[in-house]
Amino acid sequence: MANSLERSRAKIRAYLDSQKSRVFTEAELRRMLIQRREEWGLAQTVPSWKFIEFLVDKMGLRLVEFRSEHYRPIVRFTWGDHSPYFLALSLRPRSYLSHGTAVLLHGLNDQLPKTIYVNQEQSEKPAGGKLSQERIALAFSRHQRTSSYVYSFNDYRAVLLSGKYTEQLGVVKVRGPQDEDLPTTGIARTLVDIVVRPAYAGGIVQVLEAYRGAKGRVDPGEIVRMLRKLEYVYPYHQAIGFLMERAGFAAVDCTKLRRLGIKFDFYLVHGMKSPQRDPNWRLFFPKGL
């Protein structure tokens, strides 16, 4: 059995080298053996567990375990070197990097977080109900919920998000540290996302820093177009306009957000105690920001 695997080593290596992803689930490795056994000249007596054991022990396939306090561990097998961002993307199909991870990959501030945000969109849902001042005040009086799908691996944490259905609006390919193509929200989409979920970007202070880093690198008109397509019920454009103003964007650019209308008092973050209020944007924000 071992001799059969050893004789096939070169063919197996060539096949693994030819794969684009090179990050596999156990099921994918089992399927690989079934589909390639005859081509590689492997004996029918070689079981899948022995094949995987040979890849790990003799050929350098690496096992990465993602551990969670609340959920069963997830195992991936990697061929070659991969960045933690690429590994985190393997946890969910059709996912992309977002929020604070997108801020990092675009170099919008100087933070180097060890938490990686992986977004897999939900199915399309009906639009929310009618907006009222009472509804806004109640929603933002409470702390914002965060994902419990958190997995630790190596020195990193992967937070799995189930985001709004957008057909991956504004997602681009960013070159990763291991020269991988990483699907990631572009700058305009990222600036919207981190206002909707500031906790996923290190908090509102880091969000403001990201806006400062984006000045001159993003078309404010694209942000407006993004907001129109995303069709949020809450008036996040008031928070975005406020942050753009604080970050030093030109007045004409901030006006593009103001033109979307200001009908309600809004809140920059959830659960604020004794906030200040900006009358121009009708926005409550934390003291000292």
Contacts in CASP RR format, 6 or more apart in sequence:
PFRMAT RR
TARGET T0000
AUTHOR 0000-0000-0000
METHOD contacts of the structure
MODEL  1
MANSLERSRAKIRAYLDSQKSRVFTEAELRRMLIQRREEWGLAQTVPSWK
FIEFLVDKMGLRLVEFRSEHYRPIVRFTWGDHSPYFLALSLRPRSYLSHG
TAVLLHGLNDQLPKTIYVNQEQSEKPAGGKLSQERIALAFSRHQRTSSYV
YSFNDYRAVLLSGKYTEQLGVVKVRGPQDEDLPTTGIARTLVDIVVRPAY
AGGIVQVLEAYRGAKGRVDPGEIVRMLRKLEYVYPYHQAIGFLMERAGFA
AVDCTKLRRLGIKFDFYLVHGMKSPQRDPNWRLFFPKGL
1 43 0 8 1.000
1 45 0 8 1.000
1 46 0 8 1.000
1 50 0 8 1.000
2 54 0 8 1.000
4 41 0 8 1.000
4 42 0 8 1.000
4 43 0 8 1.000
4 45 0 8 1.000
4 46 0 8 1.000
5 42 0 8 1.000
5 46 0 8 1.000
5 50 0 8 1.000
5 51 0 8 1.000
5 54 0 8 1.000
5 58 0 8 1.000
6 58 0 8 1.000
7 41 0 8 1.000
8 40 0 8 1.000
8 41 0 8 1.000
8 42 0 8 1.000
9 58 0 8 1.000
9 59 0 8 1.000
11 39 0 8 1.000
11 40 0 8 1.000
11 41 0 8 1.000
12 36 0 8 1.000
12 40 0 8 1.000
12 55 0 8 1.000
12 59 0 8 1.000
13 59 0 8 1.000
15 32 0 8 1.000
15 36 0 8 1.000
15 40 0 8 1.000
16 22 0 8 1.000
16 59 0 8 1.000
16 61 0 8 1.000
16 79 0 8 1.000
17 79 0 8 1.000
19 79 0 8 1.000
21 90 0 8 1.000
22 78 0 8 1.000
22 79 0 8 1.000
22 80 0 8 1.000
22 82 0 8 1.000
23 76 0 8 1.000
23 77 0 8 1.000
23 78 0 8 1.000
23 79 0 8 1.000
23 82 0 8 1.000
23 86 0 8 1.000
23 87 0 8 1.000
23 90 0 8 1.000
24 32 0 8 1.000
24 76 0 8 1.000
24 77 0 8 1.000
24 78 0 8 1.000
24 79 0 8 1.000
25 75 0 8 1.000
25 76 0 8 1.000
25 77 0 8 1.000
26 52 0 8 1.000
26 75 0 8 1.000
26 77 0 8 1.000
29 48 0 8 1.000
29 51 0 8 1.000
29 52 0 8 1.000
29 55 0 8 1.000
29 77 0 8 1.000
30 48 0 8 1.000
30 52 0 8 1.000
33 42 0 8 1.000
33 46 0 8 1.000
33 48 0 8 1.000
33 51 0 8 1.000
34 48 0 8 1.000
36 42 0 8 1.000
37 44 0 8 1.000
37 46 0 8 1.000
42 51 0 8 1.000
52 61 0 8 1.000
52 77 0 8 1.000
55 61 0 8 1.000
55 77 0 8 1.000
56 62 0 8 1.000
56 63 0 8 1.000
56 77 0 8 1.000
60 79 0 8 1.000
61 77 0 8 1.000
61 78 0 8 1.000
61 79 0 8 1.000
62 77 0 8 1.000
62 78 0 8 1.000
62 79 0 8 1.000
62 80 0 8 1.000
63 75 0 8 1.000
63 76 0 8 1.000
63 77 0 8 1.000
64 75 0 8 1.000
64 76 0 8 1.000
64 77 0 8 1.000
64 78 0 8 1.000
64 87 0 8 1.000
64 153 0 8 1.000
64 154 0 8 1.000
65 73 0 8 1.000
65 74 0 8 1.000
65 75 0 8 1.000
65 153 0 8 1.000
66 73 0 8 1.000
66 74 0 8 1.000
66 75 0 8 1.000
66 76 0 8 1.000
66 91 0 8 1.000
66 151 0 8 1.000
66 152 0 8 1.000
66 153 0 8 1.000
66 158 0 8 1.000
67 73 0 8 1.000
67 151 0 8 1.000
67 152 0 8 1.000
67 153 0 8 1.000
68 74 0 8 1.000
68 149 0 8 1.000
68 150 0 8 1.000
68 151 0 8 1.000
68 152 0 8 1.000
69 150 0 8 1.000
70 148 0 8 1.000
70 150 0 8 1.000
71 149 0 8 1.000
71 151 0 8 1.000
74 91 0 8 1.000
74 151 0 8 1.000
76 87 0 8 1.000
76 90 0 8 1.000
76 91 0 8 1.000
78 87 0 8 1.000
81 178 0 8 1.000
82 178 0 8 1.000
82 180 0 8 1.000
83 176 0 8 1.000
83 177 0 8 1.000
83 178 0 8 1.000
83 180 0 8 1.000
83 182 0 8 1.000
84 116 0 8 1.000
84 153 0 8 1.000
84 154 0 8 1.000
84 155 0 8 1.000
84 156 0 8 1.000
85 97 0 8 1.000
85 101 0 8 1.000
85 105 0 8 1.000
85 116 0 8 1.000
85 176 0 8 1.000
85 177 0 8 1.000
85 180 0 8 1.000
85 182 0 8 1.000
86 176 0 8 1.000
86 178 0 8 1.000
86 180 0 8 1.000
86 182 0 8 1.000
87 153 0 8 1.000
88 97 0 8 1.000
88 116 0 8 1.000
88 118 0 8 1.000
88 153 0 8 1.000
88 156 0 8 1.000
88 158 0 8 1.000
89 95 0 8 1.000
89 96 0 8 1.000
89 97 0 8 1.000
89 118 0 8 1.000
89 182 0 8 1.000
89 183 0 8 1.000
91 118 0 8 1.000
91 151 0 8 1.000
91 158 0 8 1.000
91 160 0 8 1.000
92 118 0 8 1.000
92 120 0 8 1.000
92 160 0 8 1.000
93 120 0 8 1.000
94 120 0 8 1.000
94 121 0 8 1.000
94 168 0 8 1.000
95 118 0 8 1.000
95 119 0 8 1.000
95 120 0 8 1.000
95 160 0 8 1.000
95 183 0 8 1.000
96 118 0 8 1.000
96 119 0 8 1.000
96 168 0 8 1.000
96 171 0 8 1.000
96 183 0 8 1.000
96 184 0 8 1.000
96 185 0 8 1.000
97 105 0 8 1.000
97 116 0 8 1.000
97 117 0 8 1.000
97 118 0 8 1.000
97 119 0 8 1.000
97 174 0 8 1.000
97 182 0 8 1.000
97 183 0 8 1.000
97 184 0 8 1.000
97 185 0 8 1.000
98 117 0 8 1.000
98 118 0 8 1.000
98 119 0 8 1.000
98 161 0 8 1.000
98 184 0 8 1.000
98 185 0 8 1.000
98 190 0 8 1.000
98 193 0 8 1.000
98 200 0 8 1.000
99 117 0 8 1.000
99 119 0 8 1.000
99 161 0 8 1.000
99 185 0 8 1.000
99 190 0 8 1.000
99 193 0 8 1.000
99 194 0 8 1.000
99 197 0 8 1.000
99 200 0 8 1.000
99 201 0 8 1.000
100 111 0 8 1.000
100 113 0 8 1.000
100 115 0 8 1.000
100 117 0 8 1.000
100 190 0 8 1.000
100 194 0 8 1.000
100 200 0 8 1.000
100 201 0 8 1.000
100 202 0 8 1.000
100 206 0 8 1.000
100 210 0 8 1.000
101 113 0 8 1.000
101 115 0 8 1.000
101 116 0 8 1.000
101 117 0 8 1.000
101 118 0 8 1.000
101 184 0 8 1.000
102 117 0 8 1.000
102 174 0 8 1.000
102 184 0 8 1.000
102 185 0 8 1.000
102 186 0 8 1.000
102 189 0 8 1.000
102 190 0 8 1.000
102 193 0 8 1.000
103 109 0 8 1.000
103 111 0 8 1.000
103 190 0 8 1.000
103 194 0 8 1.000
103 201 0 8 1.000
103 206 0 8 1.000
103 210 0 8 1.000
104 111 0 8 1.000
104 112 0 8 1.000
104 113 0 8 1.000
105 174 0 8 1.000
105 176 0 8 1.000
105 182 0 8 1.000
105 184 0 8 1.000
106 174 0 8 1.000
106 184 0 8 1.000
106 186 0 8 1.000
106 187 0 8 1.000
106 190 0 8 1.000
106 214 0 8 1.000
106 217 0 8 1.000
107 213 0 8 1.000
108 187 0 8 1.000
108 190 0 8 1.000
108 209 0 8 1.000
108 210 0 8 1.000
108 211 0 8 1.000
108 213 0 8 1.000
108 214 0 8 1.000
109 206 0 8 1.000
109 209 0 8 1.000
109 210 0 8 1.000
109 212 0 8 1.000
109 213 0 8 1.000
110 209 0 8 1.000
111 202 0 8 1.000
111 206 0 8 1.000
111 209 0 8 1.000
113 202 0 8 1.000
114 155 0 8 1.000
114 156 0 8 1.000
114 157 0 8 1.000
115 156 0 8 1.000
115 157 0 8 1.000
115 158 0 8 1.000
115 159 0 8 1.000
116 156 0 8 1.000
116 157 0 8 1.000
116 158 0 8 1.000
116 159 0 8 1.000
117 159 0 8 1.000
117 161 0 8 1.000
117 200 0 8 1.000
118 158 0 8 1.000
118 159 0 8 1.000
118 160 0 8 1.000
118 161 0 8 1.000
119 161 0 8 1.000
119 162 0 8 1.000
119 163 0 8 1.000
119 185 0 8 1.000
120 160 0 8 1.000
120 161 0 8 1.000
120 162 0 8 1.000
120 163 0 8 1.000
121 162 0 8 1.000
121 163 0 8 1.000
121 164 0 8 1.000
121 165 0 8 1.000
121 166 0 8 1.000
121 167 0 8 1.000
121 168 0 8 1.000
122 162 0 8 1.000
122 163 0 8 1.000
122 164 0 8 1.000
122 165 0 8 1.000
123 165 0 8 1.000
124 165 0 8 1.000
125 165 0 8 1.000
127 231 0 8 1.000
127 233 0 8 1.000
128 233 0 8 1.000
129 233 0 8 1.000
131 233 0 8 1.000
131 234 0 8 1.000
131 235 0 8 1.000
131 264 0 8 1.000
133 264 0 8 1.000
133 265 0 8 1.000
136 234 0 8 1.000
136 264 0 8 1.000
136 265 0 8 1.000
136 266 0 8 1.000
136 267 0 8 1.000
137 265 0 8 1.000
139 234 0 8 1.000
139 270 0 8 1.000
140 266 0 8 1.000
140 267 0 8 1.000
140 269 0 8 1.000
140 270 0 8 1.000
140 271 0 8 1.000
140 272 0 8 1.000
141 270 0 8 1.000
141 271 0 8 1.000
142 270 0 8 1.000
142 271 0 8 1.000
143 270 0 8 1.000
143 271 0 8 1.000
144 197 0 8 1.000
144 199 0 8 1.000
144 269 0 8 1.000
144 270 0 8 1.000
144 271 0 8 1.000
146 159 0 8 1.000
146 199 0 8 1.000
146 200 0 8 1.000
147 159 0 8 1.000
147 160 0 8 1.000
147 161 0 8 1.000
147 162 0 8 1.000
149 159 0 8 1.000
149 160 0 8 1.000
149 161 0 8 1.000
150 157 0 8 1.000
150 158 0 8 1.000
150 159 0 8 1.000
150 160 0 8 1.000
151 157 0 8 1.000
151 158 0 8 1.000
151 160 0 8 1.000
152 158 0 8 1.000
159 200 0 8 1.000
161 200 0 8 1.000
164 230 0 8 1.000
166 229 0 8 1.000
166 230 0 8 1.000
168 183 0 8 1.000
169 189 0 8 1.000
169 226 0 8 1.000
169 229 0 8 1.000
169 230 0 8 1.000
170 185 0 8 1.000
170 186 0 8 1.000
170 188 0 8 1.000
170 189 0 8 1.000
170 226 0 8 1.000
171 183 0 8 1.000
171 184 0 8 1.000
171 185 0 8 1.000
171 186 0 8 1.000
171 189 0 8 1.000
172 183 0 8 1.000
172 184 0 8 1.000
172 185 0 8 1.000
172 186 0 8 1.000
173 181 0 8 1.000
173 182 0 8 1.000
173 183 0 8 1.000
173 184 0 8 1.000
174 181 0 8 1.000
174 182 0 8 1.000
174 183 0 8 1.000
174 184 0 8 1.000
174 186 0 8 1.000
175 181 0 8 1.000
175 182 0 8 1.000
176 182 0 8 1.000
185 193 0 8 1.000
187 214 0 8 1.000
187 217 0 8 1.000
187 218 0 8 1.000
188 218 0 8 1.000
188 219 0 8 1.000
188 222 0 8 1.000
188 223 0 8 1.000
188 226 0 8 1.000
189 226 0 8 1.000
190 210 0 8 1.000
191 210 0 8 1.000
191 211 0 8 1.000
191 214 0 8 1.000
191 218 0 8 1.000
191 223 0 8 1.000
191 240 0 8 1.000
192 223 0 8 1.000
192 226 0 8 1.000
192 227 0 8 1.000
192 230 0 8 1.000
192 236 0 8 1.000
192 240 0 8 1.000
193 200 0 8 1.000
194 200 0 8 1.000
194 201 0 8 1.000
194 207 0 8 1.000
194 210 0 8 1.000
195 207 0 8 1.000
195 236 0 8 1.000
195 239 0 8 1.000
195 240 0 8 1.000
195 243 0 8 1.000
196 232 0 8 1.000
196 236 0 8 1.000
198 204 0 8 1.000
198 207 0 8 1.000
198 268 0 8 1.000
198 269 0 8 1.000
201 207 0 8 1.000
201 210 0 8 1.000
203 269 0 8 1.000
204 268 0 8 1.000
204 269 0 8 1.000
204 285 0 8 1.000
204 286 0 8 1.000
204 289 0 8 1.000
205 289 0 8 1.000
207 243 0 8 1.000
208 243 0 8 1.000
208 246 0 8 1.000
208 247 0 8 1.000
208 289 0 8 1.000
211 243 0 8 1.000
211 244 0 8 1.000
211 246 0 8 1.000
211 247 0 8 1.000
211 249 0 8 1.000
212 247 0 8 1.000
212 248 0 8 1.000
213 247 0 8 1.000
214 247 0 8 1.000
215 247 0 8 1.000
215 248 0 8 1.000
215 249 0 8 1.000
220 244 0 8 1.000
220 249 0 8 1.000
220 253 0 8 1.000
220 254 0 8 1.000
220 256 0 8 1.000
220 257 0 8 1.000
221 253 0 8 1.000
221 256 0 8 1.000
223 240 0 8 1.000
223 256 0 8 1.000
223 257 0 8 1.000
224 237 0 8 1.000
224 256 0 8 1.000
224 257 0 8 1.000
224 260 0 8 1.000
227 236 0 8 1.000
227 237 0 8 1.000
227 240 0 8 1.000
227 260 0 8 1.000
234 266 0 8 1.000
235 260 0 8 1.000
235 261 0 8 1.000
235 262 0 8 1.000
235 263 0 8 1.000
235 264 0 8 1.000
235 266 0 8 1.000
236 266 0 8 1.000
237 257 0 8 1.000
237 260 0 8 1.000
237 261 0 8 1.000
238 257 0 8 1.000
238 262 0 8 1.000
238 266 0 8 1.000
238 281 0 8 1.000
238 282 0 8 1.000
238 283 0 8 1.000
239 266 0 8 1.000
239 267 0 8 1.000
239 268 0 8 1.000
239 281 0 8 1.000
239 283 0 8 1.000
240 257 0 8 1.000
241 249 0 8 1.000
241 254 0 8 1.000
241 257 0 8 1.000
241 258 0 8 1.000
241 281 0 8 1.000
242 268 0 8 1.000
242 278 0 8 1.000
242 281 0 8 1.000
242 283 0 8 1.000
242 285 0 8 1.000
243 268 0 8 1.000
244 253 0 8 1.000
244 254 0 8 1.000
244 257 0 8 1.000
245 251 0 8 1.000
245 254 0 8 1.000
245 281 0 8 1.000
246 289 0 8 1.000
258 281 0 8 1.000
262 281 0 8 1.000
262 282 0 8 1.000
264 282 0 8 1.000
265 277 0 8 1.000
265 282 0 8 1.000
265 283 0 8 1.000
265 284 0 8 1.000
266 281 0 8 1.000
266 282 0 8 1.000
266 283 0 8 1.000
266 284 0 8 1.000
267 275 0 8 1.000
267 283 0 8 1.000
267 284 0 8 1.000
267 285 0 8 1.000
268 275 0 8 1.000
268 283 0 8 1.000
268 284 0 8 1.000
268 285 0 8 1.000
268 286 0 8 1.000
268 289 0 8 1.000
269 285 0 8 1.000
269 286 0 8 1.000
272 284 0 8 1.000
272 285 0 8 1.000
272 286 0 8 1.000
274 287 0 8 1.000
275 284 0 8 1.000
275 285 0 8 1.000
275 286 0 8 1.000
275 287 0 8 1.000
276 284 0 8 1.000
276 285 0 8 1.000
276 286 0 8 1.000
276 287 0 8 1.000
276 288 0 8 1.000
276 289 0 8 1.000
277 283 0 8 1.000
277 284 0 8 1.000
277 285 0 8 1.000
278 284 0 8 1.000
278 285 0 8 1.000
END
